[in-house]
Amino acid sequence: MVKLIYRKKVWEVKPGMTVRDAILKTGLKPYAVLAVRDGKLVNEQTILRDGDEIKLVAVVSGG
């Protein structure tokens, strides 16, 4: 399984899907979060592998 962590929430999804699809399954908006695996930013087309732990970080913008 793959763990997605956003703030204090944790979801488990099946490996083999893209980061974007996994984010959509959580109910979050893909444009509102960044995905980090092993301390490195991954794009939304990255395929999730069994045992991955993905931390989702809220996008902050301003000007």
Backbone atoms as SQL, in Angstrom:
CREATE TABLE atoms (id INTEGER PRIMARY KEY, chain TEXT, resi INTEGER, resn TEXT, atom TEXT, x REAL, y REAL, z REAL);
INSERT INTO atoms VALUES
  (1, 'A', 1, 'MET', 'N', 0.833, -1.186, 0.000),
  (2, 'A', 1, 'MET', 'CA', 0.000, 0.000, 0.000),
  (3, 'A', 1, 'MET', 'C', 0.880, 1.252, 0.000),
  (4, 'A', 2, 'VAL', 'N', 0.249, 2.357, -0.350),
  (5, 'A', 2, 'VAL', 'CA', 0.915, 3.664, -0.390),
  (6, 'A', 2, 'VAL', 'C', 0.223, 4.555, 0.624),
  (7, 'A', 3, 'LYS', 'N', 1.001, 5.271, 1.420),
  (8, 'A', 3, 'LYS', 'CA', 0.430, 6.208, 2.385),
  (9, 'A', 3, 'LYS', 'C', 0.549, 7.620, 1.840),
  (10, 'A', 4, 'LEU', 'N', -0.558, 8.353, 1.924),
  (11, 'A', 4, 'LEU', 'CA', -0.577, 9.778, 1.609),
  (12, 'A', 4, 'LEU', 'C', -0.821, 10.506, 2.920),
  (13, 'A', 5, 'ILE', 'N', 0.018, 11.473, 3.211),
  (14, 'A', 5, 'ILE', 'CA', -0.090, 12.192, 4.477),
  (15, 'A', 5, 'ILE', 'C', -0.271, 13.678, 4.184),
  (16, 'A', 6, 'TYR', 'N', -1.336, 14.248, 4.748),
  (17, 'A', 6, 'TYR', 'CA', -1.599, 15.677, 4.609),
  (18, 'A', 6, 'TYR', 'C', -2.016, 16.201, 5.972),
  (19, 'A', 7, 'ARG', 'N', -1.165, 17.044, 6.529),
  (20, 'A', 7, 'ARG', 'CA', -1.367, 17.544, 7.887),
  (21, 'A', 7, 'ARG', 'C', -1.498, 16.359, 8.824),
  (22, 'A', 8, 'LYS', 'N', -2.612, 16.189, 9.506),
  (23, 'A', 8, 'LYS', 'CA', -2.753, 15.062, 10.443),
  (24, 'A', 8, 'LYS', 'C', -3.583, 13.923, 9.869),
  (25, 'A', 9, 'LYS', 'N', -3.900, 14.014, 8.570),
  (26, 'A', 9, 'LYS', 'CA', -4.708, 12.972, 7.934),
  (27, 'A', 9, 'LYS', 'C', -3.811, 12.010, 7.160),
  (28, 'A', 10, 'VAL', 'N', -4.204, 10.740, 7.175),
  (29, 'A', 10, 'VAL', 'CA', -3.462, 9.710, 6.447),
  (30, 'A', 10, 'VAL', 'C', -4.457, 8.886, 5.631),
  (31, 'A', 11, 'TRP', 'N', -4.125, 8.685, 4.359),
  (32, 'A', 11, 'TRP', 'CA', -4.930, 7.833, 3.477),
  (33, 'A', 11, 'TRP', 'C', -4.039, 6.728, 2.964),
  (34, 'A', 12, 'GLU', 'N', -4.631, 5.577, 2.673),
  (35, 'A', 12, 'GLU', 'CA', -3.904, 4.492, 2.017),
  (36, 'A', 12, 'GLU', 'C', -4.544, 4.252, 0.658),
  (37, 'A', 13, 'VAL', 'N', -3.692, 4.171, -0.355),
  (38, 'A', 13, 'VAL', 'CA', -4.164, 3.893, -1.710),
  (39, 'A', 13, 'VAL', 'C', -3.327, 2.756, -2.285),
  (40, 'A', 14, 'LYS', 'N', -3.819, 2.191, -3.363),
  (41, 'A', 14, 'LYS', 'CA', -3.105, 1.081, -3.996),
  (42, 'A', 14, 'LYS', 'C', -1.946, 1.601, -4.844),
  (43, 'A', 15, 'PRO', 'N', -0.845, 0.864, -4.877),
  (44, 'A', 15, 'PRO', 'CA', 0.262, 1.246, -5.757),
  (45, 'A', 15, 'PRO', 'C', -0.144, 1.091, -7.224),
  (46, 'A', 16, 'GLY', 'N', 0.590, 1.773, -8.107),
  (47, 'A', 16, 'GLY', 'CA', 0.343, 1.654, -9.536),
  (48, 'A', 16, 'GLY', 'C', -0.426, 2.827, -10.114),
  (49, 'A', 17, 'MET', 'N', -1.025, 3.647, -9.258),
  (50, 'A', 17, 'MET', 'CA', -1.740, 4.819, -9.773),
  (51, 'A', 17, 'MET', 'C', -0.809, 6.027, -9.771),
  (52, 'A', 18, 'THR', 'N', -1.212, 7.064, -10.476),
  (53, 'A', 18, 'THR', 'CA', -0.401, 8.276, -10.503),
  (54, 'A', 18, 'THR', 'C', -0.640, 9.086, -9.230),
  (55, 'A', 19, 'VAL', 'N', 0.290, 9.973, -8.947),
  (56, 'A', 19, 'VAL', 'CA', 0.142, 10.871, -7.804),
  (57, 'A', 19, 'VAL', 'C', -1.147, 11.673, -7.945),
  (58, 'A', 20, 'ARG', 'N', -1.427, 12.154, -9.150),
  (59, 'A', 20, 'ARG', 'CA', -2.651, 12.945, -9.382),
  (60, 'A', 20, 'ARG', 'C', -3.905, 12.149, -9.026),
  (61, 'A', 21, 'ASP', 'N', -3.988, 10.904, -9.493),
  (62, 'A', 21, 'ASP', 'CA', -5.156, 10.078, -9.200),
  (63, 'A', 21, 'ASP', 'C', -5.293, 9.825, -7.694),
  (64, 'A', 22, 'ALA', 'N', -4.159, 9.615, -7.029),
  (65, 'A', 22, 'ALA', 'CA', -4.184, 9.380, -5.586),
  (66, 'A', 22, 'ALA', 'C', -4.675, 10.623, -4.847),
  (67, 'A', 23, 'ILE', 'N', -4.211, 11.805, -5.271),
  (68, 'A', 23, 'ILE', 'CA', -4.660, 13.051, -4.640),
  (69, 'A', 23, 'ILE', 'C', -6.168, 13.227, -4.840),
  (70, 'A', 24, 'LEU', 'N', -6.649, 12.948, -6.034),
  (71, 'A', 24, 'LEU', 'CA', -8.083, 13.053, -6.297),
  (72, 'A', 24, 'LEU', 'C', -8.883, 12.113, -5.398),
  (73, 'A', 25, 'LYS', 'N', -8.356, 10.917, -5.130),
  (74, 'A', 25, 'LYS', 'CA', -9.051, 9.957, -4.263),
  (75, 'A', 25, 'LYS', 'C', -9.210, 10.488, -2.837),
  (76, 'A', 26, 'THR', 'N', -8.274, 11.339, -2.403),
  (77, 'A', 26, 'THR', 'CA', -8.355, 11.899, -1.053),
  (78, 'A', 26, 'THR', 'C', -9.393, 13.001, -0.951),
  (79, 'A', 27, 'GLY', 'N', -9.820, 13.523, -2.101),
  (80, 'A', 27, 'GLY', 'CA', -10.759, 14.634, -2.102),
  (81, 'A', 27, 'GLY', 'C', -10.071, 15.988, -2.178),
  (82, 'A', 28, 'LEU', 'N', -8.738, 15.978, -2.194),
  (83, 'A', 28, 'LEU', 'CA', -7.990, 17.233, -2.323),
  (84, 'A', 28, 'LEU', 'C', -7.875, 17.616, -3.793),
  (85, 'A', 29, 'LYS', 'N', -7.545, 18.858, -4.050),
  (86, 'A', 29, 'LYS', 'CA', -7.350, 19.356, -5.417),
  (87, 'A', 29, 'LYS', 'C', -5.870, 19.247, -5.775),
  (88, 'A', 30, 'PRO', 'N', -5.538, 18.612, -6.908),
  (89, 'A', 30, 'PRO', 'CA', -4.128, 18.441, -7.289),
  (90, 'A', 30, 'PRO', 'C', -3.348, 19.755, -7.399),
  (91, 'A', 31, 'TYR', 'N', -4.021, 20.844, -7.768),
  (92, 'A', 31, 'TYR', 'CA', -3.318, 22.125, -7.888),
  (93, 'A', 31, 'TYR', 'C', -3.080, 22.789, -6.527),
  (94, 'A', 32, 'ALA', 'N', -3.680, 22.251, -5.461),
  (95, 'A', 32, 'ALA', 'CA', -3.572, 22.864, -4.139),
  (96, 'A', 32, 'ALA', 'C', -2.490, 22.245, -3.261),
  (97, 'A', 33, 'VAL', 'N', -1.892, 21.125, -3.727),
  (98, 'A', 33, 'VAL', 'CA', -0.862, 20.463, -2.926),
  (99, 'A', 33, 'VAL', 'C', 0.328, 20.051, -3.792),
  (100, 'A', 34, 'LEU', 'N', 1.474, 19.951, -3.142),
  (101, 'A', 34, 'LEU', 'CA', 2.678, 19.408, -3.777),
  (102, 'A', 34, 'LEU', 'C', 2.952, 18.058, -3.134),
  (103, 'A', 35, 'ALA', 'N', 3.454, 17.110, -3.926),
  (104, 'A', 35, 'ALA', 'CA', 3.744, 15.772, -3.417),
  (105, 'A', 35, 'ALA', 'C', 5.241, 15.604, -3.228),
  (106, 'A', 36, 'VAL', 'N', 5.623, 15.074, -2.059),
  (107, 'A', 36, 'VAL', 'CA', 7.029, 14.879, -1.727),
  (108, 'A', 36, 'VAL', 'C', 7.236, 13.419, -1.342),
  (109, 'A', 37, 'ARG', 'N', 8.224, 12.768, -1.999),
  (110, 'A', 37, 'ARG', 'CA', 8.583, 11.385, -1.684),
  (111, 'A', 37, 'ARG', 'C', 10.066, 11.357, -1.358),
  (112, 'A', 38, 'ASP', 'N', 10.413, 10.813, -0.213),
  (113, 'A', 38, 'ASP', 'CA', 11.809, 10.726, 0.221),
  (114, 'A', 38, 'ASP', 'C', 12.506, 12.087, 0.186),
  (115, 'A', 39, 'GLY', 'N', 11.777, 13.135, 0.563),
  (116, 'A', 39, 'GLY', 'CA', 12.355, 14.465, 0.621),
  (117, 'A', 39, 'GLY', 'C', 12.494, 15.173, -0.713),
  (118, 'A', 40, 'LYS', 'N', 12.000, 14.547, -1.786),
  (119, 'A', 40, 'LYS', 'CA', 12.107, 15.137, -3.120),
  (120, 'A', 40, 'LYS', 'C', 10.723, 15.342, -3.719),
  (121, 'A', 41, 'LEU', 'N', 10.562, 16.484, -4.371),
  (122, 'A', 41, 'LEU', 'CA', 9.308, 16.799, -5.034),
  (123, 'A', 41, 'LEU', 'C', 9.085, 15.835, -6.198),
  (124, 'A', 42, 'VAL', 'N', 7.872, 15.300, -6.323),
  (125, 'A', 42, 'VAL', 'CA', 7.531, 14.441, -7.459),
  (126, 'A', 42, 'VAL', 'C', 6.360, 15.072, -8.201),
  (127, 'A', 43, 'ASN', 'N', 6.303, 14.847, -9.513),
  (128, 'A', 43, 'ASN', 'CA', 5.217, 15.453, -10.284),
  (129, 'A', 43, 'ASN', 'C', 3.968, 14.572, -10.246),
  (130, 'A', 44, 'GLU', 'N', 2.875, 15.114, -10.747),
  (131, 'A', 44, 'GLU', 'CA', 1.600, 14.413, -10.622),
  (132, 'A', 44, 'GLU', 'C', 1.476, 13.192, -11.527),
  (133, 'A', 45, 'GLN', 'N', 2.397, 13.006, -12.457),
  (134, 'A', 45, 'GLN', 'CA', 2.366, 11.830, -13.329),
  (135, 'A', 45, 'GLN', 'C', 3.226, 10.676, -12.795),
  (136, 'A', 46, 'THR', 'N', 3.885, 10.886, -11.658),
  (137, 'A', 46, 'THR', 'CA', 4.712, 9.848, -11.043),
  (138, 'A', 46, 'THR', 'C', 3.836, 8.676, -10.632),
  (139, 'A', 47, 'ILE', 'N', 4.294, 7.470, -10.955),
  (140, 'A', 47, 'ILE', 'CA', 3.571, 6.252, -10.582),
  (141, 'A', 47, 'ILE', 'C', 3.970, 5.854, -9.162),
  (142, 'A', 48, 'LEU', 'N', 2.977, 5.616, -8.323),
  (143, 'A', 48, 'LEU', 'CA', 3.236, 5.244, -6.941),
  (144, 'A', 48, 'LEU', 'C', 3.620, 3.774, -6.832),
  (145, 'A', 49, 'ARG', 'N', 4.606, 3.510, -5.969),
  (146, 'A', 49, 'ARG', 'CA', 5.102, 2.146, -5.748),
  (147, 'A', 49, 'ARG', 'C', 4.689, 1.665, -4.365),
  (148, 'A', 50, 'ASP', 'N', 4.569, 0.362, -4.240),
  (149, 'A', 50, 'ASP', 'CA', 4.221, -0.232, -2.956),
  (150, 'A', 50, 'ASP', 'C', 5.227, 0.212, -1.899),
  (151, 'A', 51, 'GLY', 'N', 4.732, 0.656, -0.761),
  (152, 'A', 51, 'GLY', 'CA', 5.599, 1.088, 0.332),
  (153, 'A', 51, 'GLY', 'C', 5.928, 2.575, 0.315),
  (154, 'A', 52, 'ASP', 'N', 5.527, 3.291, -0.748),
  (155, 'A', 52, 'ASP', 'CA', 5.780, 4.734, -0.801),
  (156, 'A', 52, 'ASP', 'C', 5.038, 5.448, 0.323),
  (157, 'A', 53, 'GLU', 'N', 5.666, 6.505, 0.817),
  (158, 'A', 53, 'GLU', 'CA', 5.019, 7.408, 1.756),
  (159, 'A', 53, 'GLU', 'C', 5.123, 8.793, 1.137),
  (160, 'A', 54, 'ILE', 'N', 3.987, 9.342, 0.758),
  (161, 'A', 54, 'ILE', 'CA', 3.931, 10.630, 0.074),
  (162, 'A', 54, 'ILE', 'C', 3.392, 11.683, 1.027),
  (163, 'A', 55, 'LYS', 'N', 4.175, 12.720, 1.228),
  (164, 'A', 55, 'LYS', 'CA', 3.718, 13.842, 2.055),
  (165, 'A', 55, 'LYS', 'C', 3.162, 14.911, 1.128),
  (166, 'A', 56, 'LEU', 'N', 1.963, 15.340, 1.428),
  (167, 'A', 56, 'LEU', 'CA', 1.316, 16.391, 0.632),
  (168, 'A', 56, 'LEU', 'C', 1.455, 17.704, 1.386),
  (169, 'A', 57, 'VAL', 'N', 1.952, 18.710, 0.674),
  (170, 'A', 57, 'VAL', 'CA', 2.212, 20.018, 1.275),
  (171, 'A', 57, 'VAL', 'C', 1.333, 21.049, 0.563),
  (172, 'A', 58, 'ALA', 'N', 0.637, 21.859, 1.344),
  (173, 'A', 58, 'ALA', 'CA', -0.228, 22.878, 0.769),
  (174, 'A', 58, 'ALA', 'C', 0.588, 23.909, 0.000),
  (175, 'A', 59, 'VAL', 'N', 0.089, 24.284, -1.162),
  (176, 'A', 59, 'VAL', 'CA', 0.718, 25.318, -1.979),
  (177, 'A', 59, 'VAL', 'C', 0.336, 26.673, -1.380),
  (178, 'A', 60, 'VAL', 'N', 1.347, 27.494, -1.175),
  (179, 'A', 60, 'VAL', 'CA', 1.115, 28.836, -0.653),
  (180, 'A', 60, 'VAL', 'C', 1.575, 29.826, -1.697),
  (181, 'A', 61, 'SER', 'N', 0.713, 30.756, -2.025),
  (182, 'A', 61, 'SER', 'CA', 1.105, 31.781, -2.997),
  (183, 'A', 61, 'SER', 'C', 0.736, 33.140, -2.456),
  (184, 'A', 62, 'GLY', 'N', 1.365, 34.104, -2.990),
  (185, 'A', 62, 'GLY', 'CA', 1.088, 35.458, -2.538),
  (186, 'A', 62, 'GLY', 'C', 1.837, 36.441, -3.418),
  (187, 'A', 63, 'GLY', 'N', 1.701, 37.680, -3.118),
  (188, 'A', 63, 'GLY', 'CA', 2.394, 38.608, -3.974),
  (189, 'A', 63, 'GLY', 'C', 2.583, 39.924, -3.383);
